[in-house]
């Protein structure tokens, strides 16, 4: 009884924590504070240049001034946060002057004599559809460097490469605030850079201002997708709801018609006349801890940590805020370590202190280890390409120090607290010395079939959303429907819990008591389908090159591993509560 009361108190505590996190996640980032974005007419508002790169390879970006653009005599790089560095931002001052509400037509930026090597470099950029990215009043703007035209001559077709020399900035304002900015390359002002010859280029730009009634706090709404995307999102939500309703109906039938009758029969005090049910015969086997208990607990602990991340990610409004998002993810990861370990350390109840320590050590490296190895390999490739994705040594050192002096101490603290206040939800039942023999199982009850079926159903419920998430990550699309994403994540949690309970009951009914690892795999196998979806996405895209392929495969593997840990943890916890409940009600002593 004391264990039951302790378990309920701990569950209530974690419920309050999760609700608080969800409430904090409702706070939005608008990209700039309203008080810092008010200007007077003629005030200089800095236009910062950032990076360039192939449009089809979003991970392959380079510093803007690695290309022979017009540059100031003295380059001043903006002091960047850790998140901006991880995002590959290299914000630097420029020669562009965009004074607030001052029209500027055909202003000369500079006259530049391009050498043969510089012409070849620009031609390479035009051939690969390079784009540039800038920042004005904390708003991002993009544009292409040049264009390719196909001239069909009588003798042979020929491709001609043209460099844009004029950029038109269209800025929309509301009274004393900037609302929107666009950079449009004028196709009438170009220079032919097809041949390897020195070329004189005159770079120019224009600035036009127009009033608009859109308020400042709604200026990011231009990044919202068309209405059809909202309809597709609602269709996806309805799809998940249908699956949940069907699953709930199936569980209702299971509980009302089957399980309830089984529990009544198990609870009946009729002496030897009562015939035990198949699953009830396993009451001295189902609570036996699985093999590799330390690894099992580490999986649950890391899964609980990662479970908080989707709540934090609802702050991600558009591409500019990725830097703040990365910092919030880092803080979330570190300060949710005690929370996760207090929740799952009950898995080591019957183990020694050595096993508890082993669980903590494994948790320290279970996800961060593969992530760091992947990051190191990809960072080496980025350095060889001289891309902005290459993280400087100083930043790497900061990350390591955070891990050593923040993550590890909090991990140890969580392990100690969890070991001291753990709820004994599964360890208060006696088990046999030797496990019961597993009967011959039908093909649809065996592990491969059930794991694949559970994984596919969960993947099917999120397939449409995966397309938009991957498009946001790898195709310059901006995913701002975070409310839909949060709804789908909650529905995914419910569906994972229902499927975990259902397949665990089928397994126990067939006489198979090995449900611990199976319940984790039932939810976690969804990651295999998600990874296959990512491969199909890459095959259908225009991404190319070793660097982009390596970044895509490496980081998607880390994302799918996180999927495995999170959904596997949810599936196990739901199954554990279900198992404890049915065997507790059955009064099997």
C-alpha positions in Angstrom: 0.0 0.0 0.0 2.9 2.3 0.8 4.4 1.7 -2.6 1.1 2.4 -4.2 0.8 5.8 -2.4 4.4 6.7 -3.2 3.9 5.8 -6.9 0.8 8.0 -7.1 2.7 10.9 -5.5 5.6 10.6 -7.9 3.2 10.3 -10.9 1.4 13.4 -9.8 4.7 15.3 -9.4 5.8 14.4 -12.9 2.4 15.3 -14.3 2.7 18.8 -12.8 6.2 19.1 -14.2 5.1 18.1 -17.7 2.1 20.5 -17.6 4.5 23.3 -16.6 6.7 22.5 -19.5 3.8 22.5 -21.9 2.7 25.9 -20.5 6.2 27.3 -21.0 6.2 26.0 -24.6 3.3 28.2 -25.5 5.5 31.2 -25.3 6.4 32.4 -28.8 9.6 34.0 -30.2 8.9 36.8 -32.7 12.5 37.2 -33.8 13.0 40.6 -32.3 11.5 42.4 -29.3 9.0 45.2 -30.2 10.9 47.8 -28.1 14.2 47.1 -29.9 12.7 47.4 -33.4 11.4 51.0 -33.6 13.2 53.5 -35.8 13.0 57.1 -36.9 13.1 58.2 -40.6 16.7 58.1 -41.9 18.0 55.9 -39.1 20.6 53.3 -40.3 19.4 49.7 -39.9 22.2 47.3 -40.5 21.9 44.7 -43.3 24.1 41.7 -42.3 25.2 39.2 -44.9 25.3 35.6 -43.7 26.1 32.7 -46.1 25.8 31.2 -49.5 25.2 27.6 -50.7 23.6 25.3 -53.2 19.8 25.6 -53.0 19.3 21.8 -53.1 21.9 21.1 -50.4 20.8 23.0 -47.3 23.6 21.6 -45.1 26.4 22.8 -47.6 26.7 26.5 -46.9 29.7 28.8 -47.0 30.6 32.2 -45.6 29.3 35.0 -47.8 32.7 36.6 -48.3 34.3 33.3 -49.4 32.9 34.4 -52.8 34.3 37.6 -54.4 31.3 39.9 -53.5 31.7 43.6 -52.7 33.0 43.8 -49.1 33.9 46.6 -46.7 37.5 47.5 -46.0 37.1 46.2 -42.4 34.9 43.2 -41.9 33.1 43.0 -38.5 31.5 39.7 -37.6 28.5 39.8 -35.3 29.2 38.2 -31.9 27.3 34.9 -32.2 25.7 32.7 -29.6 26.3 29.0 -29.3 23.1 28.3 -31.1 24.0 30.5 -34.0 27.4 28.8 -34.4 25.8 25.4 -34.4 23.3 26.6 -37.0 26.2 27.6 -39.3 25.5 31.4 -39.1 28.3 33.8 -39.9 26.7 37.2 -39.7 29.0 40.0 -41.0 28.6 43.7 -41.9 28.1 44.8 -45.5 28.3 47.8 -47.9 24.5 47.9 -48.3 22.8 50.9 -46.7 19.1 50.5 -46.0 18.2 53.6 -43.9 14.7 53.5 -42.5 12.1 54.7 -45.0 14.8 56.2 -47.3 14.3 55.3 -51.0 17.5 54.6 -52.8 17.4 53.8 -56.6 20.3 52.4 -58.5 22.9 52.9 -55.9 26.4 51.7 -56.8 27.7 49.1 -54.3 31.2 48.8 -55.9 33.0 48.3 -59.2 34.9 45.0 -59.2 37.4 43.5 -61.7 36.9 39.8 -61.5 39.9 37.6 -62.2 39.7 34.4 -64.2 39.6 32.4 -60.9 36.9 34.6 -59.5 34.8 34.3 -62.7 35.2 30.5 -62.5 34.1 30.5 -58.8 31.0 32.6 -59.6 30.2 30.3 -62.6 30.4 27.2 -60.3 28.0 28.9 -57.9 25.5 29.8 -60.7 25.8 26.2 -62.1 24.8 24.8 -58.8 22.0 27.2 -58.1 23.7 29.0 -55.2 21.6 31.3 -53.1 22.6 34.0 -50.5 21.1 34.6 -47.1 21.1 38.0 -45.3 19.5 39.4 -42.2 17.7 42.8 -41.8 16.1 43.8 -38.5 16.2 40.2 -37.4 14.3 39.1 -40.5 15.9 36.6 -43.0 15.9 37.3 -46.7 17.2 35.1 -49.6 18.0 35.5 -53.3 19.8 33.7 -56.1 23.3 34.6 -57.3 22.7 34.1 -61.0 20.9 32.1 -63.7 21.6 29.6 -66.4 20.1 30.0 -69.9 20.0 27.4 -72.7 20.7 28.8 -76.1 19.8 26.4 -78.9 22.1 27.2 -81.7 21.8 25.4 -85.1 25.1 23.6 -84.6 24.9 22.7 -81.0 23.0 23.8 -77.8 25.0 25.9 -75.4 24.5 26.8 -71.8 25.3 30.4 -70.8 25.9 31.5 -67.2 24.9 34.9 -66.0 25.7 36.7 -62.8 23.1 39.0 -61.2 24.6 42.5 -60.6 21.6 44.3 -59.3 19.5 43.5 -56.2 16.2 45.3 -55.4 15.2 45.4 -51.7 11.5 45.8 -51.1 10.8 46.7 -47.5 7.3 47.0 -45.9 6.8 49.0 -42.8 4.1 49.9 -40.3 4.8 53.4 -38.8 8.2 53.0 -37.1 8.7 49.3 -37.5 9.9 46.9 -40.2 7.3 44.3 -41.1 8.7 42.5 -44.2 11.7 42.6 -46.4 12.5 40.9 -49.7 15.6 40.7 -51.9 14.8 40.4 -55.7 17.6 39.9 -58.3 16.8 41.9 -61.4 17.3 39.6 -64.5 17.8 42.7 -66.7 21.1 43.4 -65.0 23.4 40.5 -65.6 27.0 39.8 -66.7 27.9 36.8 -68.9 30.5 34.7 -67.0 30.5 31.7 -69.3 34.1 32.2 -70.6 37.2 32.3 -68.5 38.1 35.9 -69.1 38.6 38.8 -66.7 35.4 40.7 -66.4 34.5 44.2 -65.0 31.3 44.1 -63.0 29.4 47.0 -61.5 27.3 45.8 -58.6 24.2 48.0 -57.7 21.2 47.9 -55.6 17.9 49.7 -55.0 15.7 50.1 -51.9 12.0 50.8 -51.9 9.7 51.3 -49.0 5.9 50.7 -48.8 3.5 51.2 -45.9 1.4 48.3 -44.7 -1.1 47.8 -41.9 0.2 44.5 -40.6 1.1 44.8 -36.9 4.6 44.0 -35.7 3.6 40.9 -33.7 2.2 39.3 -36.8 5.0 39.9 -39.1 6.1 36.3 -39.1 2.8 35.2 -40.5 4.1 35.6 -44.0 6.1 32.4 -43.3 2.9 30.5 -42.8 2.1 28.0 -45.6 -1.0 28.2 -47.9 -4.4 27.2 -46.6 -4.1 23.8 -48.4 -1.4 22.9 -45.9 -3.7 23.6 -43.0 -6.3 21.3 -44.6 -3.7 18.6 -45.0 -2.7 18.9 -41.4 -6.3 18.6 -40.3 -6.6 15.5 -42.5 -3.5 14.1 -40.8 -5.0 14.8 -37.3 -8.3 13.1 -38.3 -6.3 10.1 -39.6 -4.6 9.7 -36.2 -7.9 10.2 -34.4 -9.5 7.4 -36.4 -6.7 5.1 -35.6 -7.0 6.0 -31.9 -10.8 5.5 -31.9 -10.4 2.1 -33.5 -7.7 1.1 -31.1 -9.7 2.4 -28.1 -12.7 0.4 -29.4 -10.6 -2.7 -29.6 -9.2 -2.2 -26.1 -12.7 -1.5 -24.9 -13.8 -4.9 -26.2 -10.7 -6.5 -24.7 -11.4 -5.0 -21.3 -15.2 -5.4 -21.2 -15.6 -8.8 -22.8 -12.4 -10.7 -22.3 -10.2 -9.2 -19.6 -13.1 -8.4 -17.2 -14.3 -12.0 -17.4 -10.8 -13.3 -16.8 -10.4 -11.1 -13.7 -13.7 -12.2 -12.3 -12.7 -15.8 -12.7 -9.3 -15.2 -11.2 -10.8 -13.4 -8.2 -13.5 -16.0 -7.6 -12.9 -17.9 -4.4 -14.1 -21.3 -5.5 -11.1 -23.4 -4.5 -9.9 -26.0 -6.9 -12.9 -25.6 -9.2 -11.5 -22.3 -10.7 -9.7 -22.8 -13.9 -6.8 -20.4 -14.3 -6.5 -18.3 -17.4 -3.4 -18.6 -19.6 -2.0 -15.1 -18.8 -2.7 -15.6 -15.1 -0.4 -18.6 -15.0 2.5 -16.2 -15.6 2.1 -14.2 -12.4 5.5 -15.5 -11.1 7.2 -14.8 -14.4 6.0 -11.4 -15.7 7.7 -9.5 -12.9 11.1 -11.1 -13.4 13.6 -8.4 -14.5 14.9 -8.9 -18.0 18.4 -9.6 -19.2 20.7 -6.5 -19.5 18.8 -4.6 -16.9 21.3 -1.8 -16.7 21.0 -1.2 -20.5 17.2 -1.4 -20.2 17.1 1.2 -17.5 19.4 3.5 -19.5 17.1 3.3 -22.4 14.1 4.3 -20.3 16.0 7.1 -18.7 17.3 8.6 -22.0 13.8 8.1 -23.5 12.2 10.2 -20.7 14.8 12.9 -21.3 14.1 13.0 -25.0 10.3 13.0 -24.3 10.5 16.6 -23.1 12.1 17.8 -26.4 8.9 18.0 -28.5 7.3 20.3 -25.8 10.3 22.6 -26.0 10.4 22.5 -29.9 7.0 24.3 -30.1 9.0 27.5 -29.6 10.5 27.1 -33.1 8.7 29.6 -35.3 10.9 30.0 -38.3 14.5 29.5 -39.5 15.9 32.5 -37.8 15.0 31.2 -34.4 16.8 27.9 -34.8 19.8 29.3 -32.8 17.5 30.0 -29.8 15.9 26.6 -30.2 19.2 24.8 -30.1 20.1 26.6 -26.9 16.7 25.7 -25.3 17.2 22.0 -26.4 20.6 22.0 -24.6 19.1 23.4 -21.4 16.1 21.0 -21.6 18.4 18.1 -22.1 20.6 18.9 -19.1 18.0 20.1 -16.5 15.5 17.3 -17.3 18.1 14.6 -16.4 17.1 14.3 -12.7 13.4 14.3 -13.7 13.9 11.4 -16.1 16.0 9.3 -13.7 13.7 9.8 -10.8 11.0 8.4 -13.0 12.6 5.2 -14.2 15.2 4.2 -11.7 12.7 1.8 -10.3 13.9 -0.6 -13.0 17.0 -1.3 -10.8 15.1 -2.0 -7.6 16.3 -5.6 -7.3 19.8 -4.8 -8.5 22.8 -3.9 -6.5 24.3 -0.4 -6.3 26.8 -1.5 -8.9 23.9 -2.1 -11.4 22.5 1.3 -10.6 25.9 2.9 -11.3 26.1 0.9 -14.5 22.7 2.2 -15.6 23.8 5.8 -14.9 27.1 5.4 -16.8 25.2 3.8 -19.8 22.7 6.6 -19.8 25.5 9.1 -20.0 26.7 7.7 -23.3 23.7 5.9 -24.7 22.5 8.8 -26.9 25.2 11.4 -26.5 27.9 8.9 -27.4 26.6 8.1 -30.9 25.5 11.7 -31.4 29.0 13.0 -30.6 30.7 10.4 -32.9 28.3 11.4 -35.7 28.9 15.0 -35.1 32.7 14.6 -35.1 32.6 12.7 -38.4 30.3 15.3 -40.0 32.3 18.2 -38.6 35.5 16.7 -40.2 33.8 16.6 -43.5 32.5 20.2 -43.1 36.0 21.4 -42.3 37.3 19.7 -45.5 34.7 21.6 -47.4 35.4 24.9 -45.5 31.6 25.1 -44.9 29.9 27.2 -42.2 28.5 23.9 -40.8 32.0 23.3 -39.4 31.9 24.1 -35.7 35.0 25.9 -34.4 37.2 24.2 -31.8 36.3 26.7 -29.1 32.6 25.9 -29.5 33.3 22.1 -29.4 35.2 22.7 -26.1 32.3 24.6 -24.7 29.9 21.7 -25.5 32.3 19.2 -23.9 32.6 21.4 -20.8 28.8 21.6 -20.5 28.6 17.9 -20.8 31.3 17.2 -18.2 30.3 19.9 -15.6 26.5 20.1 -16.1 25.2 16.9 -17.7 27.2 14.4 -15.7 26.6 15.9 -12.3 22.9 16.3 -13.0 22.9 12.7 -14.2 24.5 11.5 -11.0 22.0 13.6 -9.0 19.1 12.1 -10.8 20.4 8.6 -10.3 20.8 9.2 -6.5 17.3 10.8 -6.2 15.7 8.1 -8.2 17.4 5.4 -6.2 16.3 7.0 -3.0 12.7 7.8 -3.9 11.9 5.2 -6.5 8.3 3.8 -6.6 8.4 0.0 -6.5 5.7 -0.5 -9.2 7.1 -3.8 -10.5 9.4 -5.2 -7.9 6.9 -6.0 -5.1 5.8 -9.4 -6.6 7.5 -12.7 -6.0 9.0 -14.6 -9.0 10.0 -18.2 -9.6 13.6 -19.2 -9.5 13.4 -20.6 -13.0 11.3 -19.1 -15.8 8.4 -21.0 -17.2 8.7 -22.7 -20.5 7.4 -20.7 -23.5 4.8 -22.7 -25.5 4.8 -22.9 -29.3 3.5 -19.6 -30.6 1.4 -18.8 -33.6 3.2 -16.8 -36.3 1.1 -13.7 -35.5 2.1 -13.7 -31.9 5.8 -14.0 -32.4 8.0 -11.0 -32.0 8.8 -10.2 -35.6 5.2 -10.0 -36.7 4.0 -8.0 -33.6 6.9 -5.6 -33.7 6.5 -4.8 -37.4 2.7 -4.4 -37.1 3.0 -2.0 -34.1 5.8 0.0 -35.8 3.9 0.3 -39.1 0.6 1.4 -37.4 2.5 4.2 -35.5 4.4 5.2 -38.6 1.1 5.3 -40.7 -0.3 7.8 -38.2 2.5 10.3 -38.7 3.4 9.7 -42.3 1.9 13.0 -43.7 3.5 15.1 -41.0 6.9 13.5 -41.6 6.9 14.9 -45.1 6.5 18.5 -43.9 9.0 18.1 -41.1 11.6 16.7 -43.5 10.8 19.5 -46.0 11.4 22.0 -43.2 14.7 20.4 -42.3 16.1 19.7 -45.7 14.2 21.7 -48.4 14.2 25.3 -47.2 10.5 25.0 -46.2 9.4 26.7 -43.0 7.3 24.6 -40.7 5.3 27.0 -38.4 2.3 24.8 -37.6 3.7 23.9 -34.3 0.2 23.6 -32.7 -0.6 20.8 -35.2 2.7 19.2 -34.4 2.0 19.2 -30.7 -1.4 17.8 -31.2 0.0 15.0 -33.4 2.7 14.3 -30.8 0.1 13.9 -28.0 -2.0 11.6 -30.3 1.1 9.6 -31.1 1.8 9.1 -27.4 -1.8 7.9 -26.8 -1.6 5.5 -29.8 1.8 4.2 -28.7 0.4 3.5 -25.2 -2.7 1.7 -26.6 -0.7 -0.4 -29.0 1.8 -1.3 -26.3 -1.0 -2.5 -24.0 -2.8 -4.4 -26.7 0.2 -6.3 -28.0 1.4 -7.0 -24.5 -1.9 -8.6 -23.6 -1.8 -10.7 -26.8 1.7 -11.9 -25.8 0.7 -12.8 -22.3 -2.4 -14.5 -23.4 -0.3 -16.7 -25.6 1.8 -17.8 -22.6 4.9 -15.7 -23.4 6.1 -13.8 -20.3 9.0 -12.0 -22.0 7.2 -8.7 -22.4 9.8 -6.2 -21.1 12.1 -5.9 -24.1 9.2 -6.7 -26.5 7.2 -3.7 -25.2 10.1 -1.4 -25.9 10.6 -2.8 -29.4 6.8 -2.5 -30.2 7.0 1.3 -29.9 10.7 1.7 -30.9 10.5 -0.2 -34.2 8.6 2.8 -35.6 12.1 4.4 -36.0 12.9 1.9 -38.7 10.0 3.0 -40.8 10.8 6.6 -40.2 14.4 6.1 -41.4 13.1 4.3 -44.5 10.9 7.3 -45.1 13.9 9.6 -44.9 15.7 7.5 -47.5 12.8 7.8 -49.9 12.7 11.6 -49.2 16.4 11.9 -50.2 15.9 9.7 -53.3 13.1 12.0 -54.5 14.9 15.2 -53.7 17.6 17.0 -55.7 20.2 16.8 -53.0 23.6 15.6 -54.1 27.3 15.5 -53.0 29.2 13.7 -50.3 28.7 16.3 -47.6 25.0 16.6 -48.0 24.6 12.8 -48.1 26.7 12.4 -45.0 24.8 15.1 -43.1 21.4 13.7 -44.2 22.2 10.1 -43.2 24.1 10.9 -40.1 21.6 13.3 -38.5 18.6 11.3 -39.6 20.0 8.3 -37.9 20.3 10.2 -34.7 16.7 11.5 -35.1 15.4 8.0 -35.6 17.4 6.7 -32.7 15.7 9.3 -30.5 12.4 8.1 -31.9 13.3 4.6 -30.8 14.1 5.7 -27.3 11.0 7.9 -26.8 8.4 5.6 -28.3 10.0 2.5 -26.7 9.8 4.2 -23.3 6.2 5.2 -23.7 5.2 1.7 -24.8 7.0 0.0 -21.9 5.6 2.4 -19.2 2.0 1.9 -20.5 2.5 -1.9 -20.6 4.1 -1.9 -17.1 1.1 0.0 -15.6 -1.2 -2.4 -17.4 0.6 -5.5 -16.2 0.8 -4.3 -12.7 -2.9 -3.4 -12.7 -4.3 -6.7 -14.0 -2.1 -8.9 -11.8 -2.9 -6.7 -8.8 -6.6 -6.9 -9.4 -6.4 -10.6 -10.0 -5.0 -11.0 -6.4 -2.5 -13.7 -7.5 -0.2 -14.3 -4.5 
